[in-house]
Amino acid sequence: MNTRKRLTFANVAATTAVVLAVAGTGGAAYALGKNTVGSKQIKNETVQSKDVRDGSLATGDLAASVVDGLAVAGMKVGSTPTVDQWFNRAGGEPEVVKLDSGLYQFEIPGVSAESAIVNVTSQSGPIDCSVGTFEGSFLVECRNPANVPTDASFHIIAY
């Protein structure tokens, strides 16, 4: 068997390529850590919902065109009235006050009564609730099928 005792360009190039290939992948794995992907590895417009863990993104991570359609605030109001559950991306805890039978006033910090779109849904059977504004506050009026003001529980969603 005939072997060469000197280095050739081909041997040096092949050895260098192997060393760089091994160091390159090992370096990337070390820098990113286990189960992570960096922005250099992601091509534009390729990440889908299934690729992102639930609850891992905030609205600040999303494009404005996506966030514009999301509800800003919402609350579940009991008939006593109490705010049983709520969320508010614009500020603090909403408040509700009973003004009269079937008539409620509420405020949502950071949400303007003049510019918000608000929906109300009765949670008390056949009772119909409607929402409006008065002097900068939101008002909810609930009436039974005989059109008589009636206390009710309801949900509010503000956009």
VMD Tcl script that builds the backbone (N, CA, C; Angstrom):
set m [mol new atoms 477]
animate dup $m
set s [atomselect $m all]
$s set {name element resname resid chain x y z} {
  {N N MET 1 A 0.836 -1.160 0.000}
  {CA C MET 1 A 0.000 0.000 0.000}
  {C C MET 1 A 0.888 1.232 0.000}
  {N N ASN 2 A 0.569 2.162 -0.858}
  {CA C ASN 2 A 1.380 3.351 -1.018}
  {C C ASN 2 A 0.699 4.532 -0.315}
  {N N THR 3 A 1.277 5.153 0.715}
  {CA C THR 3 A 0.718 6.321 1.401}
  {C C THR 3 A 1.659 7.487 1.244}
  {N N ARG 4 A 1.096 8.684 1.176}
  {CA C ARG 4 A 1.900 9.896 1.041}
  {C C ARG 4 A 2.298 10.381 2.414}
  {N N LYS 5 A 3.475 10.939 2.514}
  {CA C LYS 5 A 3.956 11.426 3.794}
  {C C LYS 5 A 3.858 12.941 3.887}
  {N N ARG 6 A 3.269 13.594 2.886}
  {CA C ARG 6 A 3.175 15.043 2.948}
  {C C ARG 6 A 1.706 15.470 2.867}
  {N N LEU 7 A 1.426 16.678 3.322}
  {CA C LEU 7 A 0.066 17.227 3.284}
  {C C LEU 7 A -0.248 17.724 1.890}
  {N N THR 8 A -1.472 17.501 1.490}
  {CA C THR 8 A -1.927 18.027 0.203}
  {C C THR 8 A -3.042 19.025 0.453}
  {N N PHE 9 A -3.345 19.841 -0.518}
  {CA C PHE 9 A -4.429 20.811 -0.410}
  {C C PHE 9 A -5.753 20.116 -0.123}
  {N N ALA 10 A -6.037 19.022 -0.769}
  {CA C ALA 10 A -7.286 18.288 -0.583}
  {C C ALA 10 A -7.433 17.806 0.850}
  {N N ASN 11 A -6.355 17.297 1.453}
  {CA C ASN 11 A -6.418 16.817 2.832}
  {C C ASN 11 A -6.690 17.966 3.807}
  {N N VAL 12 A -5.989 19.072 3.595}
  {CA C VAL 12 A -6.166 20.240 4.475}
  {C C VAL 12 A -7.587 20.792 4.341}
  {N N ALA 13 A -8.108 20.929 3.136}
  {CA C ALA 13 A -9.452 21.457 2.903}
  {C C ALA 13 A -10.511 20.545 3.517}
  {N N ALA 14 A -10.367 19.256 3.355}
  {CA C ALA 14 A -11.344 18.304 3.906}
  {C C ALA 14 A -11.347 18.345 5.432}
  {N N THR 15 A -10.175 18.378 6.030}
  {CA C THR 15 A -10.075 18.434 7.492}
  {C C THR 15 A -10.673 19.733 8.033}
  {N N THR 16 A -10.369 20.836 7.381}
  {CA C THR 16 A -10.923 22.140 7.795}
  {C C THR 16 A -12.441 22.141 7.696}
  {N N ALA 17 A -12.986 21.584 6.637}
  {CA C ALA 17 A -14.438 21.536 6.453}
  {C C ALA 17 A -15.113 20.731 7.552}
  {N N VAL 18 A -14.548 19.607 7.909}
  {CA C VAL 18 A -15.107 18.770 8.973}
  {C C VAL 18 A -15.067 19.508 10.306}
  {N N VAL 19 A -13.950 20.153 10.632}
  {CA C VAL 19 A -13.821 20.892 11.890}
  {C C VAL 19 A -14.834 22.030 11.958}
  {N N LEU 20 A -14.988 22.802 10.884}
  {CA C LEU 20 A -15.941 23.914 10.869}
  {C C LEU 20 A -17.383 23.424 10.969}
  {N N ALA 21 A -17.691 22.332 10.299}
  {CA C ALA 21 A -19.051 21.799 10.346}
  {C C ALA 21 A -19.417 21.354 11.758}
  {N N VAL 22 A -18.542 20.660 12.411}
  {CA C VAL 22 A -18.807 20.185 13.772}
  {C C VAL 22 A -18.861 21.352 14.748}
  {N N ALA 23 A -17.965 22.280 14.658}
  {CA C ALA 23 A -17.941 23.439 15.561}
  {C C ALA 23 A -19.143 24.335 15.325}
  {N N GLY 24 A -19.569 24.478 14.089}
  {CA C GLY 24 A -20.704 25.355 13.778}
  {C C GLY 24 A -21.997 24.864 14.391}
  {N N THR 25 A -22.332 23.588 14.279}
  {CA C THR 25 A -23.576 23.074 14.839}
  {C C THR 25 A -23.515 23.002 16.352}
  {N N GLY 26 A -22.365 22.629 16.880}
  {CA C GLY 26 A -22.226 22.577 18.331}
  {C C GLY 26 A -22.316 23.955 18.943}
  {N N GLY 27 A -21.751 24.930 18.295}
  {CA C GLY 27 A -21.793 26.305 18.797}
  {C C GLY 27 A -23.201 26.851 18.803}
  {N N ALA 28 A -23.979 26.568 17.741}
  {CA C ALA 28 A -25.360 27.051 17.670}
  {C C ALA 28 A -26.211 26.408 18.752}
  {N N ALA 29 A -26.055 25.117 18.963}
  {CA C ALA 29 A -26.839 24.424 19.984}
  {C C ALA 29 A -26.506 24.959 21.369}
  {N N TYR 30 A -25.238 25.244 21.610}
  {CA C TYR 30 A -24.829 25.769 22.910}
  {C C TYR 30 A -25.383 27.170 23.133}
  {N N ALA 31 A -25.326 28.023 22.125}
  {CA C ALA 31 A -25.742 29.413 22.268}
  {C C ALA 31 A -27.250 29.538 22.491}
  {N N LEU 32 A -28.071 28.699 21.837}
  {CA C LEU 32 A -29.521 28.811 21.945}
  {C C LEU 32 A -30.104 28.062 23.128}
  {N N GLY 33 A -29.489 26.989 23.529}
  {CA C GLY 33 A -30.040 26.206 24.614}
  {C C GLY 33 A -31.043 25.190 24.088}
  {N N LYS 34 A -31.501 24.322 24.966}
  {CA C LYS 34 A -32.394 23.233 24.579}
  {C C LYS 34 A -33.794 23.756 24.256}
  {N N ASN 35 A -34.409 23.264 23.192}
  {CA C ASN 35 A -35.786 23.590 22.792}
  {C C ASN 35 A -36.018 25.081 22.537}
  {N N THR 36 A -35.034 25.777 21.997}
  {CA C THR 36 A -35.202 27.186 21.678}
  {C C THR 36 A -34.844 27.435 20.216}
  {N N VAL 37 A -35.400 28.503 19.694}
  {CA C VAL 37 A -35.127 28.912 18.318}
  {C C VAL 37 A -34.891 30.416 18.340}
  {N N GLY 38 A -33.853 30.853 17.663}
  {CA C GLY 38 A -33.558 32.280 17.584}
  {C C GLY 38 A -34.135 32.893 16.328}
  {N N SER 39 A -34.177 34.212 16.273}
  {CA C SER 39 A -34.757 34.910 15.124}
  {C C SER 39 A -33.993 34.635 13.837}
  {N N LYS 40 A -32.701 34.302 13.938}
  {CA C LYS 40 A -31.924 33.990 12.728}
  {C C LYS 40 A -32.388 32.691 12.086}
  {N N GLN 41 A -32.998 31.792 12.866}
  {CA C GLN 41 A -33.434 30.514 12.324}
  {C C GLN 41 A -34.851 30.575 11.728}
  {N N ILE 42 A -35.567 31.674 11.932}
  {CA C ILE 42 A -36.947 31.782 11.471}
  {C C ILE 42 A -37.018 32.656 10.229}
  {N N LYS 43 A -37.661 32.150 9.197}
  {CA C LYS 43 A -37.886 32.936 7.996}
  {C C LYS 43 A -39.155 33.760 8.190}
  {N N ASN 44 A -39.207 34.948 7.591}
  {CA C ASN 44 A -40.389 35.809 7.703}
  {C C ASN 44 A -41.638 35.077 7.225}
  {N N GLU 45 A -42.764 35.340 7.908}
  {CA C GLU 45 A -44.075 34.797 7.546}
  {C C GLU 45 A -44.171 33.278 7.668}
  {N N THR 46 A -43.335 32.637 8.493}
  {CA C THR 46 A -43.387 31.176 8.586}
  {C C THR 46 A -43.909 30.661 9.918}
  {N N VAL 47 A -43.958 31.454 10.972}
  {CA C VAL 47 A -44.424 30.978 12.273}
  {C C VAL 47 A -45.949 30.939 12.275}
  {N N GLN 48 A -46.499 29.819 12.717}
  {CA C GLN 48 A -47.945 29.635 12.784}
  {C C GLN 48 A -48.366 29.463 14.229}
  {N N SER 49 A -49.664 29.512 14.485}
  {CA C SER 49 A -50.200 29.375 15.832}
  {C C SER 49 A -49.731 28.092 16.502}
  {N N LYS 50 A -49.695 26.997 15.759}
  {CA C LYS 50 A -49.279 25.716 16.339}
  {C C LYS 50 A -47.821 25.725 16.784}
  {N N ASP 51 A -47.022 26.681 16.302}
  {CA C ASP 51 A -45.607 26.768 16.642}
  {C C ASP 51 A -45.344 27.561 17.928}
  {N N VAL 52 A -46.382 28.183 18.497}
  {CA C VAL 52 A -46.213 29.063 19.653}
  {C C VAL 52 A -46.978 28.477 20.848}
  {N N ARG 53 A -46.320 28.400 21.993}
  {CA C ARG 53 A -46.950 27.875 23.208}
  {C C ARG 53 A -48.070 28.817 23.669}
  {N N ASP 54 A -49.225 28.262 24.037}
  {CA C ASP 54 A -50.351 29.058 24.526}
  {C C ASP 54 A -49.927 29.906 25.720}
  {N N GLY 55 A -50.338 31.163 25.711}
  {CA C GLY 55 A -50.051 32.068 26.809}
  {C C GLY 55 A -48.657 32.669 26.801}
  {N N SER 56 A -47.853 32.361 25.780}
  {CA C SER 56 A -46.480 32.854 25.783}
  {C C SER 56 A -46.323 34.215 25.111}
  {N N LEU 57 A -47.362 34.727 24.446}
  {CA C LEU 57 A -47.290 36.025 23.782}
  {C C LEU 57 A -48.206 37.032 24.469}
  {N N ALA 58 A -47.769 38.268 24.522}
  {CA C ALA 58 A -48.604 39.370 25.007}
  {C C ALA 58 A -49.062 40.184 23.799}
  {N N THR 59 A -50.034 41.062 23.985}
  {CA C THR 59 A -50.523 41.856 22.858}
  {C C THR 59 A -49.426 42.726 22.265}
  {N N GLY 60 A -48.422 43.103 23.069}
  {CA C GLY 60 A -47.303 43.882 22.563}
  {C C GLY 60 A -46.434 43.107 21.572}
  {N N ASP 61 A -46.547 41.784 21.587}
  {CA C ASP 61 A -45.786 40.944 20.659}
  {C C ASP 61 A -46.486 40.809 19.304}
  {N N LEU 62 A -47.712 41.284 19.203}
  {CA C LEU 62 A -48.513 41.108 17.995}
  {C C LEU 62 A -48.586 42.393 17.182}
  {N N ALA 63 A -48.837 42.254 15.910}
  {CA C ALA 63 A -48.991 43.416 15.028}
  {C C ALA 63 A -50.258 44.186 15.416}
  {N N ALA 64 A -50.248 45.490 15.218}
  {CA C ALA 64 A -51.408 46.325 15.549}
  {C C ALA 64 A -52.662 45.860 14.824}
  {N N SER 65 A -52.528 45.374 13.603}
  {CA C SER 65 A -53.696 44.918 12.844}
  {C C SER 65 A -54.357 43.712 13.493}
  {N N VAL 66 A -53.606 42.929 14.257}
  {CA C VAL 66 A -54.167 41.775 14.958}
  {C C VAL 66 A -54.854 42.228 16.238}
  {N N VAL 67 A -54.238 43.131 16.968}
  {CA C VAL 67 A -54.749 43.568 18.263}
  {C C VAL 67 A -56.007 44.425 18.126}
  {N N ASP 68 A -56.149 45.155 17.013}
  {CA C ASP 68 A -57.288 46.049 16.843}
  {C C ASP 68 A -58.631 45.343 16.987}
  {N N GLY 69 A -58.730 44.090 16.611}
  {CA C GLY 69 A -60.003 43.377 16.680}
  {C C GLY 69 A -60.289 42.715 18.011}
  {N N LEU 70 A -59.343 42.754 18.945}
  {CA C LEU 70 A -59.516 42.087 20.229}
  {C C LEU 70 A -60.289 42.961 21.211}
  {N N ALA 71 A -61.026 42.306 22.094}
  {CA C ALA 71 A -61.726 43.034 23.147}
  {C C ALA 71 A -60.708 43.718 24.057}
  {N N VAL 72 A -61.032 44.935 24.473}
  {CA C VAL 72 A -60.163 45.697 25.369}
  {C C VAL 72 A -60.458 45.329 26.818}
  {N N ALA 73 A -61.738 45.134 27.117}
  {CA C ALA 73 A -62.135 44.843 28.494}
  {C C ALA 73 A -63.432 44.049 28.498}
  {N N GLY 74 A -63.666 43.384 29.599}
  {CA C GLY 74 A -64.905 42.645 29.756}
  {C C GLY 74 A -65.151 42.358 31.224}
  {N N MET 75 A -66.421 42.114 31.551}
  {CA C MET 75 A -66.740 41.770 32.930}
  {C C MET 75 A -68.038 40.989 33.004}
  {N N LYS 76 A -68.119 40.180 34.034}
  {CA C LYS 76 A -69.332 39.430 34.354}
  {C C LYS 76 A -69.906 40.080 35.603}
  {N N VAL 77 A -71.136 40.569 35.491}
  {CA C VAL 77 A -71.749 41.315 36.589}
  {C C VAL 77 A -72.924 40.528 37.148}
  {N N GLY 78 A -72.915 40.338 38.459}
  {CA C GLY 78 A -74.040 39.697 39.139}
  {C C GLY 78 A -75.160 40.697 39.369}
  {N N SER 79 A -76.366 40.213 39.669}
  {CA C SER 79 A -77.530 41.095 39.792}
  {C C SER 79 A -77.524 41.934 41.061}
  {N N THR 80 A -76.605 41.718 41.989}
  {CA C THR 80 A -76.626 42.458 43.263}
  {C C THR 80 A -76.113 43.893 43.226}
  {N N PRO 81 A -75.396 44.501 42.429}
  {CA C PRO 81 A -74.475 44.022 41.397}
  {C C PRO 81 A -73.072 43.862 41.956}
  {N N THR 82 A -72.395 42.860 41.522}
  {CA C THR 82 A -70.986 42.657 41.838}
  {C C THR 82 A -70.255 42.311 40.552}
  {N N VAL 83 A -69.015 42.738 40.462}
  {CA C VAL 83 A -68.181 42.351 39.325}
  {C C VAL 83 A -67.545 41.019 39.714}
  {N N ASP 84 A -68.089 39.930 39.163}
  {CA C ASP 84 A -67.645 38.590 39.539}
  {C C ASP 84 A -66.335 38.203 38.856}
  {N N GLN 85 A -66.182 38.561 37.580}
  {CA C GLN 85 A -64.955 38.298 36.828}
  {C C GLN 85 A -64.730 39.477 35.892}
  {N N TRP 86 A -63.460 39.745 35.570}
  {CA C TRP 86 A -63.173 40.856 34.662}
  {C C TRP 86 A -61.782 40.721 34.075}
  {N N PHE 87 A -61.569 41.438 32.962}
  {CA C PHE 87 A -60.235 41.648 32.408}
  {C C PHE 87 A -60.242 43.052 31.814}
  {N N ASN 88 A -59.087 43.679 31.790}
  {CA C ASN 88 A -58.995 45.041 31.260}
  {C C ASN 88 A -57.568 45.274 30.759}
  {N N ARG 89 A -57.395 45.280 29.444}
  {CA C ARG 89 A -56.077 45.550 28.860}
  {C C ARG 89 A -55.749 47.037 28.895}
  {N N ALA 90 A -56.719 47.882 29.240}
  {CA C ALA 90 A -56.511 49.333 29.209}
  {C C ALA 90 A -56.260 49.929 30.589}
  {N N GLY 91 A -56.481 49.179 31.653}
  {CA C GLY 91 A -56.321 49.767 32.979}
  {C C GLY 91 A -56.745 48.819 34.086}
  {N N GLY 92 A -57.343 49.392 35.134}
  {CA C GLY 92 A -57.662 48.643 36.340}
  {C C GLY 92 A -59.031 47.994 36.347}
  {N N GLU 93 A -59.467 47.666 37.548}
  {CA C GLU 93 A -60.715 46.931 37.752}
  {C C GLU 93 A -61.946 47.791 37.443}
  {N N PRO 94 A -62.890 47.240 36.675}
  {CA C PRO 94 A -64.139 47.965 36.391}
  {C C PRO 94 A -64.994 48.076 37.654}
  {N N GLU 95 A -65.852 49.091 37.663}
  {CA C GLU 95 A -66.770 49.294 38.783}
  {C C GLU 95 A -68.188 49.382 38.252}
  {N N VAL 96 A -69.138 48.856 39.019}
  {CA C VAL 96 A -70.543 48.919 38.638}
  {C C VAL 96 A -71.370 49.333 39.853}
  {N N VAL 97 A -72.377 50.177 39.601}
  {CA C VAL 97 A -73.263 50.675 40.652}
  {C C VAL 97 A -74.703 50.509 40.180}
  {N N LYS 98 A -75.558 50.024 41.061}
  {CA C LYS 98 A -76.977 49.914 40.733}
  {C C LYS 98 A -77.641 51.257 41.027}
  {N N LEU 99 A -78.261 51.860 40.001}
  {CA C LEU 99 A -78.915 53.153 40.154}
  {C C LEU 99 A -80.395 53.010 40.506}
  {N N ASP 100 A -81.026 51.973 39.979}
  {CA C ASP 100 A -82.454 51.732 40.178}
  {C C ASP 100 A -82.738 50.290 39.772}
  {N N SER 101 A -83.958 49.869 39.884}
  {CA C SER 101 A -84.305 48.513 39.470}
  {C C SER 101 A -83.982 48.328 37.988}
  {N N GLY 102 A -83.097 47.382 37.675}
  {CA C GLY 102 A -82.725 47.098 36.299}
  {C C GLY 102 A -81.818 48.125 35.640}
  {N N LEU 103 A -81.334 49.119 36.380}
  {CA C LEU 103 A -80.505 50.181 35.804}
  {C C LEU 103 A -79.153 50.230 36.524}
  {N N TYR 104 A -78.081 50.089 35.735}
  {CA C TYR 104 A -76.729 50.021 36.285}
  {C C TYR 104 A -75.827 51.021 35.569}
  {N N GLN 105 A -74.909 51.604 36.325}
  {CA C GLN 105 A -73.883 52.475 35.760}
  {C C GLN 105 A -72.548 51.789 35.984}
  {N N PHE 106 A -71.690 51.786 34.954}
  {CA C PHE 106 A -70.369 51.188 35.150}
  {C C PHE 106 A -69.301 51.999 34.452}
  {N N GLU 107 A -68.095 51.863 34.970}
  {CA C GLU 107 A -66.927 52.509 34.392}
  {C C GLU 107 A -65.822 51.474 34.241}
  {N N ILE 108 A -65.072 51.599 33.145}
  {CA C ILE 108 A -63.942 50.721 32.881}
  {C C ILE 108 A -62.719 51.622 32.737}
  {N N PRO 109 A -61.802 51.605 33.712}
  {CA C PRO 109 A -60.624 52.481 33.636}
  {C C PRO 109 A -59.878 52.312 32.312}
  {N N GLY 110 A -59.599 53.438 31.661}
  {CA C GLY 110 A -58.871 53.428 30.402}
  {C C GLY 110 A -59.734 53.254 29.165}
  {N N VAL 111 A -61.036 53.018 29.349}
  {CA C VAL 111 A -61.956 52.827 28.218}
  {C C VAL 111 A -62.933 53.999 28.211}
  {N N SER 112 A -62.955 54.742 27.120}
  {CA C SER 112 A -63.792 55.928 26.998}
  {C C SER 112 A -65.208 55.563 26.564}
  {N N ALA 113 A -66.190 56.074 27.290}
  {CA C ALA 113 A -67.593 55.830 26.929}
  {C C ALA 113 A -67.937 56.478 25.591}
  {N N GLU 114 A -67.205 57.512 25.204}
  {CA C GLU 114 A -67.493 58.213 23.953}
  {C C GLU 114 A -66.966 57.468 22.730}
  {N N SER 115 A -65.915 56.659 22.881}
  {CA C SER 115 A -65.307 56.051 21.701}
  {C C SER 115 A -65.356 54.525 21.667}
  {N N ALA 116 A -65.712 53.892 22.760}
  {CA C ALA 116 A -65.709 52.426 22.800}
  {C C ALA 116 A -66.976 51.848 22.181}
  {N N ILE 117 A -66.847 50.661 21.640}
  {CA C ILE 117 A -68.002 49.877 21.208}
  {C C ILE 117 A -68.222 48.843 22.297}
  {N N VAL 118 A -69.415 48.833 22.887}
  {CA C VAL 118 A -69.694 47.968 24.028}
  {C C VAL 118 A -70.920 47.112 23.740}
  {N N ASN 119 A -70.795 45.825 24.063}
  {CA C ASN 119 A -71.916 44.898 23.937}
  {C C ASN 119 A -72.293 44.380 25.307}
  {N N VAL 120 A -73.594 44.191 25.535}
  {CA C VAL 120 A -74.083 43.611 26.784}
  {C C VAL 120 A -74.952 42.407 26.446}
  {N N THR 121 A -74.813 41.357 27.246}
  {CA C THR 121 A -75.603 40.147 27.073}
  {C C THR 121 A -76.171 39.739 28.422}
  {N N SER 122 A -77.496 39.624 28.510}
  {CA C SER 122 A -78.138 39.195 29.749}
  {C C SER 122 A -77.789 37.747 30.042}
  {N N GLN 123 A -77.588 37.457 31.312}
  {CA C GLN 123 A -77.347 36.084 31.765}
  {C C GLN 123 A -78.488 35.616 32.654}
  {N N SER 124 A -79.638 36.303 32.573}
  {CA C SER 124 A -80.779 36.016 33.444}
  {C C SER 124 A -82.016 35.633 32.639}
  {N N GLY 125 A -81.919 34.599 31.850}
  {CA C GLY 125 A -83.082 34.099 31.121}
  {C C GLY 125 A -83.593 35.056 30.064}
  {N N PRO 126 A -84.941 35.259 30.004}
  {CA C PRO 126 A -85.529 36.045 28.911}
  {C C PRO 126 A -85.433 37.557 29.103}
  {N N ILE 127 A -84.596 38.007 29.987}
  {CA C ILE 127 A -84.460 39.444 30.247}
  {C C ILE 127 A -83.580 40.063 29.164}
  {N N ASP 128 A -83.990 41.221 28.654}
  {CA C ASP 128 A -83.253 41.931 27.612}
  {C C ASP 128 A -82.485 43.093 28.243}
  {N N CYS 129 A -81.202 43.160 27.994}
  {CA C CYS 129 A -80.368 44.251 28.507}
  {C C CYS 129 A -79.813 45.054 27.339}
  {N N SER 130 A -79.744 46.359 27.505}
  {CA C SER 130 A -79.161 47.238 26.491}
  {C C SER 130 A -78.154 48.152 27.169}
  {N N VAL 131 A -77.206 48.652 26.377}
  {CA C VAL 131 A -76.165 49.513 26.926}
  {C C VAL 131 A -76.184 50.848 26.201}
  {N N GLY 132 A -75.886 51.898 26.937}
  {CA C GLY 132 A -75.792 53.241 26.380}
  {C C GLY 132 A -74.801 54.045 27.201}
  {N N THR 133 A -74.710 55.332 26.913}
  {CA C THR 133 A -73.811 56.208 27.667}
  {C C THR 133 A -74.576 57.428 28.155}
  {N N PHE 134 A -74.100 57.998 29.261}
  {CA C PHE 134 A -74.664 59.222 29.803}
  {C C PHE 134 A -73.571 59.946 30.562}
  {N N GLU 135 A -73.272 61.178 30.135}
  {CA C GLU 135 A -72.275 62.029 30.791}
  {C C GLU 135 A -70.958 61.302 31.047}
  {N N GLY 136 A -70.460 60.573 30.043}
  {CA C GLY 136 A -69.163 59.933 30.141}
  {C C GLY 136 A -69.141 58.579 30.817}
  {N N SER 137 A -70.283 58.080 31.248}
  {CA C SER 137 A -70.353 56.763 31.877}
  {C C SER 137 A -71.186 55.821 31.021}
  {N N PHE 138 A -70.992 54.539 31.222}
  {CA C PHE 138 A -71.804 53.528 30.566}
  {C C PHE 138 A -73.019 53.226 31.426}
  {N N LEU 139 A -74.160 53.007 30.791}
  {CA C LEU 139 A -75.374 52.598 31.490}
  {C C LEU 139 A -75.893 51.306 30.879}
  {N N VAL 140 A -76.360 50.399 31.739}
  {CA C VAL 140 A -77.021 49.178 31.291}
  {C C VAL 140 A -78.427 49.193 31.862}
  {N N GLU 141 A -79.394 48.934 30.983}
  {CA C GLU 141 A -80.790 48.844 31.413}
  {C C GLU 141 A -81.305 47.455 31.042}
  {N N CYS 142 A -81.895 46.763 32.021}
  {CA C CYS 142 A -82.424 45.419 31.801}
  {C C CYS 142 A -83.932 45.424 32.048}
  {N N ARG 143 A -84.675 44.763 31.135}
  {CA C ARG 143 A -86.143 44.698 31.224}
  {C C ARG 143 A -86.611 43.276 30.965}
  {N N ASN 144 A -87.700 42.909 31.645}
  {CA C ASN 144 A -88.272 41.585 31.437}
  {C C ASN 144 A -89.172 41.596 30.195}
  {N N PRO 145 A -89.772 40.449 29.798}
  {CA C PRO 145 A -90.614 40.412 28.593}
  {C C PRO 145 A -91.825 41.357 28.635}
  {N N ALA 146 A -92.261 41.752 29.835}
  {CA C ALA 146 A -93.371 42.709 29.956}
  {C C ALA 146 A -92.865 44.149 29.894}
  {N N ASN 147 A -91.569 44.340 29.579}
  {CA C ASN 147 A -90.924 45.650 29.452}
  {C C ASN 147 A -90.817 46.403 30.790}
  {N N VAL 148 A -90.762 45.657 31.887}
  {CA C VAL 148 A -90.615 46.240 33.221}
  {C C VAL 148 A -89.142 46.146 33.622}
  {N N PRO 149 A -88.547 47.257 34.110}
  {CA C PRO 149 A -87.142 47.202 34.559}
  {C C PRO 149 A -86.950 46.084 35.591}
  {N N THR 150 A -85.928 45.261 35.377}
  {CA C THR 150 A -85.711 44.086 36.213}
  {C C THR 150 A -84.223 43.900 36.473}
  {N N ASP 151 A -83.877 43.587 37.721}
  {CA C ASP 151 A -82.480 43.304 38.047}
  {C C ASP 151 A -82.038 42.039 37.319}
  {N N ALA 152 A -80.814 42.047 36.839}
  {CA C ALA 152 A -80.306 40.905 36.070}
  {C C ALA 152 A -78.798 40.826 36.182}
  {N N SER 153 A -78.273 39.657 35.910}
  {CA C SER 153 A -76.824 39.513 35.747}
  {C C SER 153 A -76.532 39.603 34.256}
  {N N PHE 154 A -75.329 40.108 33.902}
  {CA C PHE 154 A -75.014 40.306 32.495}
  {C C PHE 154 A -73.512 40.302 32.272}
  {N N HIS 155 A -73.143 40.142 31.021}
  {CA C HIS 155 A -71.733 40.240 30.581}
  {C C HIS 155 A -71.559 41.494 29.758}
  {N N ILE 156 A -70.415 42.154 29.930}
  {CA C ILE 156 A -70.054 43.349 29.150}
  {C C ILE 156 A -68.750 43.053 28.427}
  {N N ILE 157 A -68.694 43.397 27.144}
  {CA C ILE 157 A -67.448 43.327 26.363}
  {C C ILE 157 A -67.242 44.683 25.703}
  {N N ALA 158 A -66.065 45.271 25.871}
  {CA C ALA 158 A -65.748 46.569 25.271}
  {C C ALA 158 A -64.636 46.398 24.247}
  {N N TYR 159 A -64.814 47.022 23.083}
  {CA C TYR 159 A -63.821 46.988 22.000}
  {C C TYR 159 A -63.256 48.380 21.771}
}
mol reanalyze $m
mol bondsrecalc $m
mol representation Tube
mol addrep $m
